[in-house]
């Protein structure tokens, strides 16, 4: 059996060889902080839903822990009565952890606020790099926090950990040089900007629609704004206070106001990240998902500002589009796709975000004063 130490060394070497880990001090922090200490021996799942148990299958458990993949450590907020089987806490894939910490551009003496303690592994890495006294971590879930505190103690680390809503930050420790979120947001909380010093960085996953996110390193300015260009696509669970409600989407079984048939390639913009990501913010106030429709899987679109909806599903060798409500959502998607193509089909890393002092969120292309879109925050 390959030992945990051997697997840990191989994982870190692979992160270095792939270019995800570059900073020597950060590499040392990763080498000093094995991941398995922070993964529960019982009750965790792989990203594909396989149950992990270190007692009955220790080798499979270690192999999963030291794979470059997320490990789910909680579903449905720990509430067995919900029975939705939605992941609500996890240990992020090591590649993603490394990418975010490299993007934070950490320096000796930096004081960091972490939003979302989770398993505690990321907090431990920060503490190994900067020292325990320079790391403050906030976690909203008491059970998750208890597990993280136990793991941190077992690893010999003691960053400050607090129970609270991460959207509020932790003002008594401000200002911070870096604010790092291990959850995704659709709107950057004002508290994070106010609690990060001018010239400091907020490093957060950002998404207009869950499932199509990017990494957003935002530099805080003297005027209370924050701005930066996106880096890399990734997917994170939303900050709990920014989750969409559980209400079903509009129009799942409603009679359409309009039906038409479109070519197969017309739906590809919503199934490919390069186009789906900009469309999520070019079209305001909507969400999307998949559902079995007829003989195959189809897409549903639902407005968050009213009862508008659209359905798109296989129709022979083409696709049928049905829509209803005061907005023609599918037409809006087609218009946004045409706009993206007219701009030269830019990739996600040519876009960025500016949060103004009055909390307006503006998406832009290439430069903050370039072509832009005011992001309409989802109704909740």
Residue pairs with C-beta under 8 A, 6 or more apart in sequence:
1 58
1 59
1 62
2 59
2 62
4 34
4 36
4 62
4 65
4 66
5 34
7 36
7 62
7 63
7 65
7 66
8 31
8 34
8 35
8 36
8 66
9 31
10 66
11 35
11 66
11 68
11 94
12 21
12 27
12 30
12 31
14 68
15 21
15 30
15 68
15 94
15 95
15 98
16 22
16 27
18 95
20 95
20 98
20 99
20 102
21 27
21 30
21 98
21 102
22 102
23 102
23 106
25 106
25 108
25 129
26 98
26 101
26 102
26 106
26 125
26 129
28 128
28 129
29 125
29 126
29 128
29 129
30 98
30 125
30 128
32 128
33 121
33 124
33 125
33 128
33 155
33 157
34 155
35 65
35 66
35 91
35 94
35 121
36 62
36 65
36 66
37 121
37 124
37 151
37 154
37 155
38 91
38 119
38 120
38 121
38 124
38 148
38 151
38 155
39 52
39 61
39 65
39 71
39 73
39 91
39 119
40 73
40 147
41 53
41 54
41 55
41 61
42 53
42 54
42 55
43 52
43 73
44 52
44 71
44 72
44 73
45 51
45 52
45 71
45 72
45 75
45 87
46 52
46 64
46 69
46 71
46 72
47 69
47 70
47 71
47 72
47 93
49 72
50 64
52 60
52 61
52 64
52 65
52 71
53 61
54 61
54 62
64 71
65 71
68 93
68 94
68 95
69 93
70 90
70 91
70 92
70 93
70 96
71 90
71 91
71 119
72 87
72 89
72 90
73 89
73 90
73 91
73 118
73 119
73 144
73 147
74 87
74 88
74 89
74 90
74 141
74 143
74 144
75 84
75 85
75 86
75 87
75 88
76 82
76 83
76 84
76 85
76 86
76 88
77 88
77 141
78 88
78 141
78 143
78 144
87 237
88 141
88 237
89 118
89 119
89 141
89 144
89 237
90 118
90 119
90 237
91 118
91 119
91 121
92 118
92 122
92 182
92 236
96 234
97 121
97 122
97 125
99 215
99 231
99 232
99 234
100 180
100 182
100 203
100 215
101 122
101 125
101 126
101 129
101 180
103 203
103 215
103 217
103 231
104 112
104 178
104 180
104 201
104 203
104 217
105 201
106 112
106 126
106 129
106 130
106 178
107 177
108 130
109 130
109 134
109 177
110 130
110 134
110 177
110 178
111 130
111 134
111 135
111 136
111 173
111 175
111 176
111 177
111 178
112 126
112 130
112 134
112 135
112 136
112 176
112 177
112 178
112 179
112 180
113 136
113 137
113 138
113 169
113 170
113 173
113 174
113 176
113 178
113 179
113 180
113 192
113 195
113 196
114 122
114 123
114 126
114 135
114 136
114 137
114 138
114 159
114 179
114 180
114 181
114 182
115 138
115 166
115 169
115 179
115 180
115 181
115 182
115 183
115 192
115 204
115 239
116 137
116 138
116 139
116 140
116 166
116 181
116 182
116 183
116 239
117 123
117 137
117 138
117 139
117 144
117 145
117 148
117 161
117 182
118 139
118 144
118 148
118 182
119 144
119 147
119 148
119 151
120 137
120 147
120 148
120 149
120 151
120 152
120 155
120 157
120 161
121 151
122 180
122 182
123 135
123 137
123 148
123 152
123 157
123 159
123 161
124 151
124 152
124 155
124 157
124 159
126 134
126 135
126 159
126 180
127 134
127 135
127 152
127 157
127 158
127 159
128 157
132 157
132 158
132 159
132 160
135 159
135 160
136 159
136 160
136 161
136 162
136 170
136 173
136 176
137 148
137 159
137 160
137 161
137 162
138 161
138 162
138 163
138 164
138 165
138 166
138 169
138 170
139 145
139 148
139 161
139 162
139 163
139 164
139 166
140 163
140 164
140 165
140 166
140 240
142 163
145 161
145 163
148 161
149 161
152 158
152 159
152 161
160 173
162 170
164 170
165 240
165 241
166 181
166 183
166 189
166 239
166 240
167 189
167 191
167 239
167 241
167 242
168 189
168 191
169 179
169 189
169 191
169 192
169 194
169 195
170 195
171 191
171 195
173 195
174 194
174 195
174 196
175 195
175 196
175 197
175 200
176 195
176 196
176 197
176 200
177 196
177 197
177 200
177 201
178 196
178 200
178 201
178 202
178 203
179 192
179 195
179 196
179 200
179 201
179 202
179 203
179 204
180 202
180 203
180 204
181 192
181 202
181 203
181 204
181 205
181 239
182 236
183 205
183 236
183 237
183 238
183 239
183 240
184 204
184 205
184 206
184 207
184 210
184 213
184 235
184 236
184 237
184 238
184 239
185 204
185 205
185 206
185 207
185 238
185 239
185 242
186 206
186 207
186 208
186 238
186 242
186 377
186 378
187 242
187 359
187 361
187 377
188 202
188 204
188 206
188 216
188 218
188 226
188 353
188 355
188 361
189 239
190 359
192 202
192 204
193 202
193 220
193 224
193 225
193 226
193 355
194 224
196 202
196 220
196 226
197 220
198 220
198 221
198 222
199 219
199 220
200 219
200 220
201 217
201 218
201 219
201 220
201 228
202 216
202 217
202 218
202 220
202 226
203 215
203 216
203 217
203 218
204 215
204 216
204 218
205 213
205 214
205 215
205 216
205 234
205 235
205 236
206 213
206 214
206 215
206 216
206 230
206 353
207 213
207 214
207 235
207 236
207 238
207 280
208 277
208 280
208 281
208 375
209 280
209 286
209 287
209 288
210 235
210 238
210 244
210 287
211 235
212 233
212 235
212 273
212 276
212 277
212 280
213 233
213 234
213 235
213 236
214 230
214 231
214 232
214 233
214 234
214 277
214 348
214 349
214 351
215 230
215 231
215 232
215 234
216 228
216 230
216 231
216 352
216 353
217 228
217 229
217 231
218 226
218 227
218 228
218 353
218 355
219 226
219 227
219 228
220 226
221 227
223 357
224 357
225 354
225 355
225 356
225 357
226 354
226 355
227 352
227 353
227 354
227 355
227 368
228 352
228 353
229 349
229 350
229 351
229 352
230 348
230 349
230 351
230 352
230 353
231 349
232 348
232 349
233 273
233 277
233 348
238 244
242 380
243 380
244 287
244 304
244 378
244 380
245 380
249 287
249 289
249 300
249 301
249 302
249 309
250 302
250 303
250 307
250 308
250 309
250 325
251 300
251 302
251 307
251 308
251 309
251 310
251 311
251 323
251 324
251 325
252 291
252 300
252 309
252 311
254 309
254 324
255 324
256 311
256 322
256 323
256 324
257 323
257 324
257 325
258 321
258 322
258 323
258 324
258 328
259 320
259 321
259 322
260 320
260 321
261 315
261 318
261 319
261 320
261 321
262 312
262 318
262 319
262 320
262 321
263 318
263 319
264 317
264 318
264 319
266 319
266 334
267 299
267 312
267 319
268 275
269 275
269 276
269 279
269 333
269 337
269 340
270 276
270 279
270 288
270 299
270 312
270 333
273 348
274 345
274 347
274 348
275 337
275 340
275 345
277 348
277 351
278 336
278 340
278 346
278 348
278 351
279 333
279 336
279 337
279 340
281 363
281 373
281 375
282 336
282 339
282 340
282 373
283 329
283 332
283 333
283 336
284 305
284 375
284 376
285 303
285 304
285 305
285 376
285 378
285 379
286 301
286 302
286 303
286 304
286 329
286 332
287 301
287 302
287 304
287 378
288 299
288 300
288 301
288 302
289 299
289 300
290 297
290 298
290 299
290 300
291 297
291 298
291 299
291 300
292 298
293 311
293 313
293 314
294 313
294 314
295 314
296 313
296 314
297 313
297 314
298 311
298 312
298 313
298 314
299 311
299 312
299 313
300 309
300 310
300 311
300 312
301 309
301 310
301 311
301 312
301 323
301 329
301 330
301 333
302 308
302 309
302 329
303 309
303 325
303 327
303 329
304 378
304 379
305 376
305 379
306 325
306 326
306 327
307 324
307 325
307 326
308 323
308 324
308 325
308 326
308 327
308 328
308 329
309 323
309 324
309 325
309 329
310 321
310 322
310 323
310 324
310 328
310 329
310 330
310 333
311 320
311 321
311 322
311 323
312 319
312 320
312 321
312 322
312 330
313 319
313 320
314 320
321 330
323 329
323 330
323 331
340 346
343 365
343 371
346 365
346 366
350 365
350 366
351 363
351 364
351 365
352 363
352 364
352 368
353 361
353 362
353 363
353 364
353 375
354 361
354 362
354 364
354 368
355 361
355 362
356 362
360 374
361 374
361 375
361 377
362 368
362 372
362 373
362 374
362 375
363 372
363 373
363 374
363 375
364 370
364 371
364 372
364 373
365 371
365 372
